[in-house]
Amino acid sequence: MARIEFPKMRPHLAMTKESEDKKEQRAREGAQAWADYEAERRALGEKTARLRALRLARDVATHNFADAKKKK
């Protein structure tokens, strides 16, 4: 079986400790931003559901009141 050899890393292309730290920091910030986005989206969905339920309850109550008024 043929052996695969990779070219040796060129020193000017090697990641420095500083660039590795920056990359890790960007990854952490990205993960935090995604978590914030998900939390906001979930909160918006819960708020929408609550408001929809309130609107439907109001509409039902208004409809029932209008029906009772018509029967009199």
GROMACS elastic network, one bead per residue, 0.5 to 0.9 nm:
[ bonds ]
;  ai    aj funct       b0    kb
    5     8     6  0.88332   500
    6     9     6  0.85919   500
    7    10     6  0.85082   500
    9    12     6  0.85454   500
    9    13     6  0.70485   500
    9    14     6  0.67145   500
   10    13     6  0.54257   500
   10    14     6  0.64729   500
   11    14     6  0.52319   500
   11    15     6  0.86381   500
   12    15     6  0.83149   500
   13    16     6  0.89091   500
   15    18     6  0.79653   500
   15    19     6  0.59789   500
   15    20     6  0.62450   500
   16    19     6  0.52317   500
   16    20     6  0.61839   500
   16    21     6  0.85801   500
   17    20     6  0.50825   500
   17    21     6  0.61314   500
   17    22     6  0.86485   500
   18    21     6  0.50907   500
   18    22     6  0.62343   500
   18    23     6  0.86410   500
   19    22     6  0.50077   500
   19    23     6  0.61259   500
   19    24     6  0.86068   500
   20    23     6  0.50568   500
   20    24     6  0.61984   500
   20    25     6  0.85626   500
   21    24     6  0.51041   500
   21    25     6  0.60608   500
   21    26     6  0.86164   500
   22    26     6  0.61582   500
   22    27     6  0.85687   500
   23    26     6  0.51805   500
   23    27     6  0.62512   500
   23    28     6  0.87418   500
   24    27     6  0.50079   500
   24    28     6  0.62254   500
   24    29     6  0.86233   500
   25    28     6  0.50901   500
   25    29     6  0.61173   500
   25    30     6  0.84634   500
   26    29     6  0.50406   500
   26    30     6  0.59511   500
   26    31     6  0.85286   500
   27    30     6  0.50390   500
   27    31     6  0.61844   500
   27    32     6  0.86203   500
   28    31     6  0.51266   500
   28    32     6  0.61838   500
   28    33     6  0.85859   500
   29    32     6  0.50321   500
   29    33     6  0.60337   500
   29    34     6  0.85385   500
   30    33     6  0.50414   500
   30    34     6  0.61466   500
   30    35     6  0.85909   500
   31    34     6  0.51304   500
   31    35     6  0.62062   500
   31    36     6  0.86517   500
   32    35     6  0.50428   500
   32    36     6  0.61525   500
   32    37     6  0.85663   500
   33    36     6  0.50561   500
   33    37     6  0.61157   500
   33    38     6  0.86257   500
   34    38     6  0.61576   500
   34    39     6  0.85864   500
   35    38     6  0.51300   500
   35    39     6  0.61573   500
   35    40     6  0.86402   500
   36    39     6  0.51100   500
   36    40     6  0.61702   500
   36    41     6  0.85414   500
   37    40     6  0.51968   500
   37    41     6  0.61003   500
   37    42     6  0.85821   500
   38    41     6  0.50332   500
   38    42     6  0.60694   500
   38    43     6  0.85414   500
   39    42     6  0.51231   500
   39    43     6  0.61194   500
   39    44     6  0.85504   500
   40    43     6  0.50627   500
   40    44     6  0.60625   500
   40    45     6  0.85699   500
   41    44     6  0.50927   500
   41    45     6  0.62006   500
   41    46     6  0.86904   500
   42    45     6  0.50828   500
   42    46     6  0.62510   500
   42    47     6  0.86304   500
   43    46     6  0.50974   500
   43    47     6  0.61082   500
   43    48     6  0.85207   500
   44    47     6  0.50484   500
   44    48     6  0.60355   500
   44    49     6  0.85687   500
   45    48     6  0.50796   500
   45    49     6  0.61780   500
   45    50     6  0.86249   500
   46    49     6  0.51454   500
   46    50     6  0.61885   500
   46    51     6  0.86356   500
   47    50     6  0.51036   500
   47    51     6  0.61285   500
   47    52     6  0.84867   500
   48    51     6  0.51580   500
   48    52     6  0.60028   500
   48    53     6  0.85609   500
   49    52     6  0.50476   500
   49    53     6  0.61596   500
   49    54     6  0.86352   500
   50    53     6  0.51941   500
   50    54     6  0.62903   500
   50    55     6  0.86780   500
   51    54     6  0.50363   500
   51    55     6  0.60923   500
   51    56     6  0.85661   500
   52    55     6  0.50522   500
   52    56     6  0.60886   500
   52    57     6  0.85002   500
   53    56     6  0.51579   500
   53    57     6  0.60858   500
   53    58     6  0.85317   500
   54    57     6  0.51086   500
   54    58     6  0.61063   500
   54    59     6  0.85584   500
   55    58     6  0.50471   500
   55    59     6  0.60794   500
   55    60     6  0.85713   500
   56    60     6  0.60812   500
   56    61     6  0.85024   500
   57    60     6  0.51341   500
   57    61     6  0.61014   500
   57    62     6  0.85217   500
   58    61     6  0.50999   500
   58    62     6  0.60303   500
   58    63     6  0.84356   500
   59    62     6  0.50602   500
   59    63     6  0.59505   500
   59    64     6  0.84778   500
   60    63     6  0.50160   500
   60    64     6  0.60300   500
   60    65     6  0.84606   500
   61    64     6  0.51305   500
   61    65     6  0.60694   500
   61    66     6  0.85605   500
   62    65     6  0.50633   500
   62    66     6  0.61072   500
   62    67     6  0.85979   500
   63    66     6  0.50879   500
   63    67     6  0.61816   500
   63    68     6  0.86576   500
   64    67     6  0.50427   500
   64    68     6  0.61553   500
   64    69     6  0.85573   500
   65    68     6  0.51350   500
   65    69     6  0.61593   500
   65    70     6  0.86716   500
   66    69     6  0.50796   500
   66    70     6  0.62342   500
   66    71     6  0.88314   500
   67    70     6  0.51036   500
   67    71     6  0.63818   500
   68    71     6  0.52686   500
   68    72     6  0.67554   500
   69    72     6  0.55510   500
